[in-house]
C-alpha cells in the first residue's frame, strides 16, 4: 500500500506544474503564451488514449510491470523537458508523459478497487493531491530563486525516478502478484461472470452510463478550477489574490474530504457515501449561483468536500457492478473518458460564458451535479434489480 501511495504522488507531481513553470519556460524558449494550450491538449489526448488502451496491456503484463514502465516513462519525459531546446522537443516529451500517466491512473485505480477497501481508495486519491501540491511548490522555489525552471523539472524527475526504482523493487519482491489465470477462470465460473471487451462492453447501457459519469464529474471539478476564477474576477469583481486563495481552498477541501471519507468509507455503503457527497456538491453549487459573496467560501468548501468521495467511489464500485474480469477494461474507459472532459466539455463552458454570460459557469456546474446524481443512482437502481 505504501508503494501504491507513492505511485500516486508520482502521478500528481507533474499534473499541475506546467502553468507555474510556463512564464519562465516560454521566455527562455521564445514561445507565445498560447503554446501551453497545445501542450496541455496533447497531454490530455495521450493520457486518454493510454487509459482506453491500458486494459489489454494490464491483462497481459500485470499491474506492477505496467506501472513500473509507465512511471519510468513519466520520469524520463520530465527529465527531457528540463533539457528541451525548442517547442518541438517539448511536444516530443509530452507523448511519453501523457501515455505514462494514463496507464498509471488506470492500473492503480483498478488494482486498489480489486484488492483494497474503499478507505484506501479515498486515501489513495488524497496522495495524488500531495503530489499535485508538491509539484508547483518545487517549481516555484526554483523559478522564484533564479528563474531556473529546468532545475525544478530535474528535481521532480529525480523524485519520480526514485519512486520508479521502489516500484521495481516491489515487483522483484512479488508484492504485485495476482491470482493465476487458472484461479481467475475458476472464480469466473463460480460467479458466472462473462468476459467481454470493446464495443460489447460499451454497448451495455449501465457500462456506457458509468463511462459518461466520469467526464461529467470532471467537468464539475475542472469547471471550478478552470473557469470559476474568471467568473469571480470579471463577473463579481473580486480581488485576484482572494480568488486565488478561494480556488486553492477548493482543492484543499477535496484532499481533506478524501482523508475524512476514508475514515468512514468501510462503515457505510459506497452508494450512501456518494449520495452524501452529491448532496453537498448540490448545496455548494447552488450557493455559488446566489449572488452573495458571504456565501462564497462556505459554498467552495461544501463543493470541495462533496467532490472528494465521488471519483474514488465510482472507481471502487466498478468491479462490484460489472465483474472483476471486466473491470480493468471498463476502468480504462472510465479514466480515459474523464480526461476527455478537458477537450470536449470545458471549452464549451468557456464558449457559452463568453457568448452568453459569465453566469453560465455556476449554473452549468450545478446542472452537471444534478445530471451526475441522476446517472449514478440510475446505474445502481438497474444493477440492484439484476
Secondary structure, DSSP 4 states (H G I P E B T S, - for coil): -HHHHHHHHHHHHTTT-HHHHHHHHHHHHT--TTHHHHHHHHHHHHHHHHHHHHHHHHHHH-HHHHHHHHHHHHHHHHHHHHT--SHHHHHHHHHHHHHHHHHHHHHHHHHHHHHS-HHHHHHHHHHHHHHHHHHHHHHHHHHHHH--HHHHHHHHHHHHHHHHHHHHHHHHTTTT----HHHHHHHHHHHTPPP--THHHHTSHHHHHHHHHHHHHHHHHHHHHHHHHHIIIIIS---HHHHHHHHHHHHHHHHHHHHHHHHHTTTS-HHHHHHHHHHHHHHHHHHHHS--GGGHHHHHHHHHHHHHHHHHHHHHHHHHHH-HHHHHHHHHHHHHHHHHHHHHTHHHHHHHHHHT-TTHHHHHHHHHHHHHHHHHHHHHHHHHT-
